Amino acid sequence: MIVAVVVAREDRESQWLKGVLDLAVLAALVREGSAYGYGLLRSLAEAGLTGLKGGTLYPLLGRLEDDGLVRSEWVTGSSGPPRRYFFVTAAGRAELEAGRAGWGAFAARMSTALEG
């Protein structure tokens, strides 16, 4: 029975995250200035969003780039293969600010709705 409760909680949190992962990625990129995929996963994990996989992150980054919210460029380092770094655009910063305001209002409404 306890296992079912834990699984249900994980499923619920997964659903919550789907709605705001784009904002979390934009915020992480703003904090970092720029990041490549693995570095971005690490930054999100440090913020408490553990367990994300590249199969979730890279399609999201592609959508954000298609929407003009991030841009990317390949950077060659002193060792190893080139890495694709992502940067937030001005439109991405505006989307993040709007998302922060929307999240704050939504969280306040949910807190009120969930109170006894």
C-alpha positions in Angstrom: 0.0 0.0 0.0 2.8 2.4 0.8 4.4 1.7 -2.5 1.2 2.7 -4.3 1.1 6.0 -2.4 4.8 6.7 -3.3 4.2 5.9 -7.0 1.0 8.1 -7.1 3.0 10.9 -5.6 5.8 10.5 -8.1 3.2 10.4 -11.0 1.6 13.6 -9.6 4.9 15.4 -9.4 5.8 14.3 -12.9 2.6 15.8 -14.2 3.2 19.0 -12.3 6.7 19.2 -13.7 5.5 18.8 -17.3 3.6 22.0 -17.0 6.5 24.1 -15.8 9.7 22.4 -17.0 10.2 24.9 -19.7 10.3 27.7 -17.1 12.7 25.7 -14.9 15.0 25.3 -18.0 14.8 29.0 -18.8 15.6 29.9 -15.2 18.5 27.5 -15.1 19.9 29.0 -18.3 19.5 32.5 -16.9 21.4 31.5 -13.7 24.2 29.7 -15.6 24.4 32.3 -18.4 24.7 29.4 -20.9 24.9 25.6 -20.6 25.2 22.4 -22.6 22.8 19.5 -22.0 24.7 17.6 -19.3 25.5 20.8 -17.4 21.9 21.9 -17.6 20.7 18.5 -16.2 23.2 19.0 -13.3 22.0 22.5 -12.6 18.4 21.4 -12.6 19.3 18.5 -10.3 21.0 20.9 -7.9 17.8 22.9 -7.9 15.9 19.8 -6.7 14.7 18.5 -10.1 16.4 15.1 -10.0 15.9 12.3 -12.3 15.5 14.3 -15.6 16.9 12.5 -18.6 18.3 13.8 -21.9 15.4 12.2 -23.7 13.2 14.8 -21.8 15.6 17.7 -21.9 16.8 17.8 -25.5 13.3 17.8 -27.2 12.3 20.6 -24.8 15.4 22.6 -25.8 14.5 22.0 -29.4 11.0 23.4 -28.9 12.3 26.4 -27.0 14.7 27.1 -29.8 12.0 26.7 -32.4 9.9 29.2 -30.4 12.8 31.7 -30.3 13.2 31.5 -26.5 16.7 30.0 -26.6 19.5 29.9 -29.2 22.3 27.5 -29.4 25.8 27.3 -30.8 28.5 24.7 -31.0 31.5 25.4 -28.9 34.8 23.6 -29.4 36.8 23.2 -26.1 40.5 22.4 -25.6 39.7 18.7 -25.3 36.8 16.5 -26.3 34.2 16.9 -28.9 32.3 20.2 -29.5 29.4 20.9 -27.2 26.1 22.6 -28.0 25.6 25.5 -25.6 22.2 27.0 -25.1 21.5 30.7 -24.3 18.3 32.5 -23.3 17.1 35.1 -25.8 15.3 38.3 -24.9 12.0 36.7 -25.8 13.0 33.8 -23.5 13.7 36.2 -20.6 10.3 37.9 -21.2 8.6 34.4 -21.2 10.4 33.5 -18.0 9.2 36.7 -16.3 5.6 36.2 -17.4 5.9 32.5 -16.3 7.2 33.5 -12.9 4.3 35.9 -12.4 1.8 33.3 -13.6 3.3 30.6 -11.4 3.1 32.8 -8.3 -0.5 33.5 -8.9 -1.3 29.9 -9.6 0.6 28.7 -6.5 -1.3 31.1 -4.4 -4.7 29.9 -5.8 -3.7 26.3 -5.2 -2.6 27.0 -1.7 -6.0 28.5 -1.0 -7.8 25.6 -2.7 -5.9 23.0 -0.8 -6.3 24.6 2.7 -8.8 22.7 5.0 
